[in-house]
Amino acid sequence: MNAEKKLKQSNLGTVRTRFAPSPTGPIHIGSIRTALFNYLFAKKNNGKFILRVEDTDMERSKPEWEHQMIKIFEWLKLDWDEGPLSGQQIFDFDNYKINYVGPHAPYRQSERKEIYKKYLQKLLDEDKAYYCFCNKEEVEAQKQYLMSMGQPPVYMGKCRELSKDQVAEFFALGKSAVIRFKCPENHKIVFEDIIKGKVEFNSDVMGDFVIAKDLENPLYNFTVVVDDAEMEINYVIRGDEHLPNAPKQILLIEALGLSIPNYAHMPLILGENKKKLSKRDGKTSVVDYKEDGYLPEALINFIAFLGWNPGTEKEIYTIDELINDFSLEKIQKSGAIFNIDKLDWINGFYIRKKPLNELTEQLIPYFKKAEFIEENGAEIYIIKETQEEISFNTLTKIVLLYQERLKKLSDIIELTDLFFKKELDYDPELLNWKQMPKQELINSLKKSHEIMESISEIDFNKSNLEKVILPEAEKMPNRGNLLWPLRVALTGKKNSAGPMDIAEVLGKKESQKRIEKAIKLIS
């Protein structure tokens, strides 16, 4: 007889959500979205957000990945209420230790083995789990046989009814065993997912699944059930890829007599090709986006819209506004498209809103990384290529010229390299404006040089340059006849800030020097 039982899911007490990453590599955009939605839901409901580290994969889990993950959370200002003690980490990679905050410590699975052992033993003692001595070859042969019969490739239960004496005998012979859960037969699992609606599974497609390699080494589906129960998690908000785990976890929860949390499975994040986001679609690691110069507030704003829609035209949100407007019911069921152009637009918006001095401070590391400048005391730097001093104030002037053009902080490198080079390298043909005759082009550059010569160094600024250069440009058949060659001579680029802006920052001497070089290139 088919057993159907609709689960009554918990919604009592303080809202408690969790994010439980595995420190096996750099943290990805999808993981941050999971963390963010858990964070927003907890804060919206005056609840608690727990950060838990699932490091049971001892071969792949590394302290440096955990360290990086915590630093990213701190950068994004996604503060957790329980978990690793933020800001006071002791990262000794040879003898890794960590402090925690919260009543359910430790929050790292590798330090919770005694807890799991107690629950595993309970299932074994109650005959709800058993030792399986079948080797990999036997299990695979069973699956192949079932598939040939058109049946689900599940474990056939060869060791299901072994007596305690038989188990003891096998262990005495040195045989190894895994621990399997006794999955009820033809049992329908039905639950209400907050996002997906009614979800149904049948236990027959799962069979007796493995929950531990042995008493000391439990597997994911078991540890997550125990941890969620022990840490009083009542809302499990996670990606669609975890939906197949839900029925296994629910069966384990029922077998252990624990409370079933409310589930919300979010849609996948898709690339532009509408397939699951991968490295082919661009960067997936959050660290890469941080290093490229995406601002934390922009990244949070962008990620919030990957599958969630407030139902309005508003696109720019502070974290407090997200908390206020967020709800699980507004998460879409279909996949969310990762649009890098949208991220660039949002990031550019936040960059433009930055106070100039603060933005310049944030850009200093990019200037240094590009080896444009090096330290030379407070607020004074040395241009590495020319060994000339450049002040913080001058750097702010450079940044101001390009603040409106920046999509990400690293863009500043290519946009501003012209200010830090001893010699510009460009194709002389770039100087030509609409096929000007050679002599006309030379005369145009000489005119710019003469104008600059007529302005004293103390008065050499954008305003005074415009007062003289723009009227001269208007006298020509086309303004570009004067302004275009001047721009290219000063920058070596097709696109840049205006020539008068550039000249003011370069100064009279350097501006004239670059014009002289341009004349030589075409003479």
C-alpha positions in Angstrom: 0.0 0.0 0.0 1.3 3.4 -0.9 2.1 5.4 2.2 1.6 9.1 1.8 2.2 11.6 4.5 2.0 15.4 4.0 4.6 16.9 6.3 3.8 19.5 8.9 6.6 22.0 8.7 7.8 24.2 11.5 7.1 27.9 11.4 7.1 28.6 15.2 9.7 30.6 17.2 12.5 32.8 16.1 13.4 32.6 12.4 16.8 30.8 12.2 18.5 30.4 8.8 22.0 29.2 7.9 24.6 29.2 5.2 26.8 26.1 5.2 29.6 26.2 2.6 32.2 23.6 2.0 35.7 25.1 2.1 36.9 23.2 -1.0 37.6 26.1 -3.3 36.9 29.8 -3.9 33.4 30.9 -3.0 31.1 31.4 -6.0 28.4 33.9 -6.9 25.7 31.2 -6.4 26.9 30.6 -2.9 26.9 34.3 -2.0 23.3 34.5 -3.3 22.3 31.6 -1.0 24.0 33.4 1.9 22.4 36.7 1.0 18.9 35.4 0.8 19.3 33.6 4.1 20.7 36.7 5.6 17.9 39.0 4.3 15.1 36.6 5.4 16.5 36.3 8.9 17.0 40.1 9.3 13.6 40.9 7.8 12.0 38.7 10.4 14.2 39.7 13.4 15.8 36.3 13.3 19.3 34.7 13.4 21.7 34.0 10.5 24.1 31.2 11.2 27.4 30.5 9.4 28.4 26.9 9.5 31.4 25.3 7.8 30.8 21.9 6.2 34.3 20.5 6.0 33.7 16.7 6.2 35.4 16.3 2.9 38.8 16.2 4.6 40.8 15.7 1.4 39.5 18.8 -0.4 38.7 21.1 2.5 41.4 23.6 3.2 41.8 26.2 5.9 42.9 28.8 3.4 39.5 28.4 1.6 37.7 28.9 4.9 39.8 31.9 5.6 39.1 33.4 2.2 35.4 32.7 2.6 35.2 34.5 6.0 37.2 37.5 4.6 34.7 37.8 1.6 31.8 37.8 4.1 33.4 40.5 6.1 34.1 42.5 2.9 30.4 42.1 1.9 29.3 43.0 5.4 27.1 39.9 5.7 27.4 39.7 9.4 26.4 36.4 11.0 24.9 36.0 14.4 26.5 32.6 15.2 29.5 30.9 13.7 33.2 31.6 13.4 34.2 34.6 15.5 34.5 37.4 12.9 37.7 39.5 13.0 39.4 37.3 15.6 40.5 34.4 13.5 43.6 32.4 14.2 44.6 31.0 10.9 47.4 28.6 11.7 47.3 26.5 8.6 49.4 23.7 10.1 47.4 23.5 13.4 44.2 25.2 12.5 42.2 26.6 15.4 39.2 28.9 15.4 36.9 30.7 18.0 33.2 30.7 17.7 30.3 32.8 18.8 26.9 31.3 19.6 25.4 28.6 21.8 25.7 25.7 19.3 29.5 25.6 18.9 31.5 24.2 17.3 30.3 25.4 13.9 32.7 23.4 11.9 31.6 19.8 11.0 35.0 18.3 11.5 34.8 19.2 15.1 31.3 17.7 15.6 32.0 14.0 15.0 31.0 12.9 18.5 27.6 14.5 18.0 27.1 12.7 14.7 28.3 9.4 16.2 25.6 9.6 18.8 22.8 10.0 16.2 24.3 7.3 13.9 24.4 4.9 16.8 20.7 5.7 17.6 19.7 4.7 14.1 21.7 1.5 14.2 20.3 0.6 17.7 16.7 1.2 16.5 17.3 -0.9 13.3 16.7 2.1 11.1 20.2 1.9 9.6 22.6 -1.0 9.0 26.2 -1.9 8.1 26.6 -2.8 4.4 29.7 -4.9 3.4 29.1 -4.9 -0.3 32.1 -3.6 -2.2 31.9 -1.0 -5.0 31.9 -3.7 -7.7 29.0 -5.6 -6.2 27.0 -2.4 -5.8 27.7 -1.3 -9.4 26.7 -4.8 -10.6 23.4 -4.6 -8.8 22.7 -1.1 -10.3 23.5 -2.3 -13.8 21.1 -5.3 -13.4 18.3 -3.1 -12.2 18.8 -0.6 -15.1 18.7 -3.5 -17.5 15.3 -4.3 -16.1 14.1 -0.7 -16.5 14.1 -0.1 -12.7 15.8 2.7 -10.7 19.5 1.8 -10.0 19.2 1.7 -6.3 20.9 -0.6 -3.7 19.0 -3.9 -3.6 19.4 -4.5 0.1 21.7 -7.5 0.2 23.0 -6.6 3.7 19.7 -5.2 5.0 18.8 -8.2 7.2 22.3 -9.2 8.5 22.1 -10.2 12.1 24.3 -8.6 14.8 26.4 -11.8 14.9 26.9 -11.7 11.2 28.0 -8.1 11.4 30.4 -8.8 14.2 31.8 -11.8 12.2 32.4 -9.7 9.1 34.2 -7.0 11.2 36.3 -9.7 12.9 37.4 -10.8 9.4 38.6 -7.3 8.7 35.9 -6.4 6.2 35.0 -2.7 5.8 31.5 -1.4 5.8 29.4 1.7 5.1 26.3 2.6 7.0 23.1 2.6 5.0 19.7 4.1 6.0 16.7 1.7 5.8 14.6 3.5 3.4 10.9 2.7 3.8 9.5 1.1 0.7 6.9 2.8 -1.6 6.7 5.8 0.7 5.6 9.1 -0.8 7.2 12.2 0.7 5.1 15.3 0.2 6.1 18.8 1.4 5.3 22.4 0.6 8.3 24.3 -0.7 7.9 28.1 -0.2 9.2 28.8 -3.7 8.3 25.7 -5.7 5.0 24.8 -4.1 3.9 21.2 -3.5 6.8 18.8 -4.0 6.5 15.0 -4.1 9.0 12.2 -4.1 8.8 8.4 -3.8 11.2 6.5 -1.7 11.6 3.7 -4.2 13.8 5.8 -6.4 16.3 6.3 -3.5 16.7 2.9 -2.1 18.8 2.3 1.1 21.3 5.2 0.7 24.6 5.5 2.4 24.7 8.0 5.4 28.2 7.3 6.7 31.5 5.7 5.7 31.7 4.5 9.3 30.8 5.9 12.7 33.6 8.4 12.5 32.9 9.6 9.0 29.3 10.6 8.3 28.2 12.0 4.9 26.5 15.2 3.9 22.8 14.2 4.0 23.2 12.9 7.5 25.4 15.7 9.0 23.2 18.5 7.6 20.1 16.9 9.2 21.8 16.7 12.6 23.3 20.1 12.4 20.1 21.8 11.4 18.3 20.1 14.2 21.0 20.9 16.8 21.3 24.5 15.7 17.5 24.9 15.6 17.4 25.9 11.9 13.7 26.2 10.9 14.2 27.7 7.4 16.4 26.0 4.9 16.9 28.3 1.9 19.2 26.9 -0.8 19.7 26.3 -4.5 17.6 24.0 -6.7 20.5 21.6 -7.0 19.8 20.5 -3.4 16.1 19.6 -4.1 16.9 15.9 -4.7 18.5 15.8 -1.2 15.3 17.0 0.5 13.5 13.7 0.5 16.5 11.8 1.9 16.9 14.4 4.6 13.2 14.4 5.5 13.3 10.6 5.9 16.3 10.9 8.2 14.6 13.7 10.2 11.5 11.5 10.6 13.6 8.5 11.6 15.4 10.6 14.3 12.2 12.2 15.5 13.4 15.7 14.8 11.5 18.8 13.5 11.2 19.3 9.8 12.3 22.8 8.7 10.6 24.9 6.1 12.2 24.5 2.7 12.7 27.1 0.0 14.7 26.0 -3.1 15.9 28.9 -5.2 16.2 28.7 -9.1 19.5 28.1 -10.7 21.7 31.0 -11.8 22.1 30.7 -15.6 24.5 32.1 -18.1 23.5 34.1 -21.2 23.0 30.8 -23.0 20.4 29.9 -20.3 22.5 27.0 -19.1 23.8 26.7 -15.6 26.4 29.4 -14.9 29.9 28.2 -15.4 33.4 29.5 -16.0 32.6 29.6 -19.7 30.2 32.5 -18.9 32.9 34.5 -17.2 34.2 34.6 -13.7 32.3 32.7 -11.0 34.5 33.3 -8.0 33.6 36.2 -5.9 37.3 36.9 -5.2 37.8 37.5 -8.9 35.0 40.1 -8.9 36.5 41.7 -5.8 40.0 41.9 -7.4 38.5 43.3 -10.6 37.1 46.2 -8.6 33.5 45.5 -8.1 32.3 47.2 -5.0 30.7 45.1 -2.2 27.5 47.2 -2.2 27.1 46.9 -5.9 27.7 43.1 -5.9 25.1 42.7 -3.1 22.6 44.8 -5.0 23.2 42.8 -8.2 23.1 39.4 -6.6 19.8 40.2 -4.8 18.1 40.4 -8.2 19.3 37.0 -9.3 15.9 35.3 -8.9 14.2 37.9 -6.7 12.1 40.7 -7.9 10.5 43.4 -5.7 7.7 43.9 -8.1 8.7 47.5 -8.8 10.9 49.4 -11.3 13.4 50.2 -8.6 16.9 48.6 -9.3 19.2 50.3 -6.8 18.9 49.0 -3.3 20.9 49.5 -0.1 21.2 46.5 2.2 18.7 48.0 4.6 16.2 48.6 1.7 16.7 44.9 0.6 16.0 43.7 4.1 12.8 45.8 4.2 11.5 44.7 0.9 12.7 41.1 0.7 10.4 38.1 0.9 10.7 34.5 -0.2 7.4 34.7 -2.0 8.9 37.1 -4.5 11.6 34.7 -5.6 10.9 33.4 -9.1 10.7 29.7 -10.0 12.5 29.9 -13.3 16.3 30.3 -13.6 18.0 33.7 -13.1 20.1 35.1 -15.9 23.5 36.4 -14.9 24.0 39.6 -17.0 27.5 41.0 -16.6 26.4 44.2 -18.4 23.8 44.8 -15.6 26.4 44.2 -13.0 28.7 46.7 -14.7 25.9 49.3 -14.8 25.1 48.9 -11.1 28.8 49.0 -10.2 29.4 52.1 -12.3 26.5 53.8 -10.5 28.0 53.1 -7.1 31.5 54.3 -8.3 30.0 57.5 -9.5 28.4 58.1 -6.1 31.7 57.6 -4.3 33.3 60.8 -2.7 36.4 61.6 -4.8 39.0 61.1 -2.1 37.5 57.8 -1.0 37.4 56.5 -4.5 41.1 57.6 -5.1 42.1 55.7 -1.9 40.4 52.6 -3.3 42.1 53.0 -6.6 45.7 53.4 -5.2 46.2 49.6 -5.0 45.3 49.3 -8.8 47.8 52.0 -9.6 50.4 50.1 -7.6 49.5 46.8 -9.1 50.0 48.2 -12.6 53.3 49.5 -11.4 52.4 53.1 -12.2 53.4 54.4 -8.7 55.2 53.4 -5.6 55.1 54.8 -2.0 57.1 57.9 -1.1 55.8 58.9 2.2 52.4 60.2 3.2 50.2 61.4 0.3 53.2 61.5 -2.1 54.1 58.8 -4.6 56.7 58.2 -7.3 55.8 57.5 -10.9 57.9 54.3 -11.4 58.7 54.9 -15.1 59.8 58.5 -14.8 60.8 58.6 -11.1 58.9 61.9 -10.8 56.8 62.7 -7.7 53.1 62.7 -8.0 50.8 63.8 -5.2 47.6 62.3 -3.9 45.9 65.5 -5.0 47.1 65.0 -8.6 45.9 61.4 -8.5 42.5 62.7 -7.4 42.4 65.0 -10.5 43.2 62.0 -12.7 40.5 59.9 -11.0 38.0 62.7 -11.4 38.6 62.7 -15.2 37.5 59.1 -15.4 35.1 58.5 -12.5 32.1 58.7 -14.9 33.7 56.2 -17.2 34.6 53.5 -14.7 32.5 50.3 -14.7 34.9 48.6 -12.3 37.9 49.9 -10.4 40.4 47.9 -12.5 39.3 49.9 -15.6 41.4 52.8 -14.2 44.6 51.0 -15.3 44.0 51.1 -19.0 42.2 54.5 -18.9 45.0 56.3 -17.1 48.3 54.7 -18.2 49.0 57.8 -20.3 49.8 59.8 -17.2 52.5 57.4 -16.0 54.4 56.8 -19.2 57.7 58.3 -20.2 56.9 57.9 -23.9 53.6 57.2 -25.6 53.5 54.5 -28.2 50.8 54.9 -30.8 50.2 54.7 -34.6 50.9 58.1 -36.1 47.9 57.6 -38.4 45.7 58.0 -35.3 46.6 61.7 -35.2 44.9 62.3 -38.6 41.4 63.8 -38.4 39.3 63.0 -41.5 42.2 62.7 -43.9 43.7 66.1 -43.2 46.7 66.9 -45.5 50.0 66.2 -43.7 51.0 69.9 -43.6 47.6 70.9 -42.2 48.0 68.3 -39.5 51.5 69.6 -38.6 50.2 73.2 -38.5 47.3 72.2 -36.3 49.7 70.7 -33.7 52.0 73.7 -33.9 49.0 75.9 -33.3 48.2 74.0 -30.1 51.9 74.2 -29.0 51.9 78.0 -29.6 48.7 78.5 -27.6 50.2 76.6 -24.7 53.4 78.6 -24.9 51.3 81.8 -24.5 49.9 80.6 -21.2 52.1 80.9 -18.1 52.7 77.8 -16.0 50.8 79.3 -13.1 47.8 79.9 -15.3 48.0 76.6 -17.1 44.6 75.1 -16.4 41.5 73.8 -18.2 39.6 77.0 -18.0 42.4 79.2 -19.4 43.2 76.6 -22.1 39.6 76.5 -23.2 39.4 80.3 -23.4 42.1 80.2 -26.1 41.9 76.8 -27.8 38.2 76.6 -28.4 37.9 80.0 -30.3 40.8 78.9 -32.4 39.1 75.5 -33.1 35.9 77.4 -34.2 37.9 79.3 -36.8 38.8 76.0 -38.6 36.6 74.2 -41.1 35.9 71.6 -38.4 36.6 71.8 -34.6 38.2 68.4 -34.8 40.9 69.7 -37.0 42.5 71.2 -33.9 41.0 69.2 -31.0 41.5 65.7 -32.4 45.3 65.8 -33.1 45.8 67.6 -29.8 43.9 64.8 -27.9 45.8 62.0 -29.6 49.2 63.8 -29.1 48.5 64.1 -25.4 47.0 60.7 -24.8 48.0 58.3 -27.6 44.4 57.1 -27.5 41.3 57.2 -29.6 39.1 57.6 -26.6 40.0 59.7 -23.5 39.0 62.6 -21.4 39.0 66.0 -23.1 42.4 67.4 -24.2 42.2 70.4 -21.9 41.5 68.2 -18.9 44.4 66.0 -19.8 46.7 69.0 -20.4 45.9 70.5 -17.0 47.0 67.3 -15.2 50.1 66.8 -17.4 51.2 70.4 -17.0 52.6 72.8 -19.6 56.0 71.2 -20.0 54.9 67.6 -20.5 52.0 68.7 -22.7 54.3 70.6 -25.1 56.8 67.8 -25.1 54.1 65.3 -26.2 53.0 67.7 -29.0 56.6 68.0 -30.2 56.9 64.2 -30.4 53.7 64.0 -32.4 55.0 66.5 -34.9 58.2 64.5 -35.3 56.2 61.3 -35.9 54.4 62.8 -38.9 57.2 65.0 -40.3 
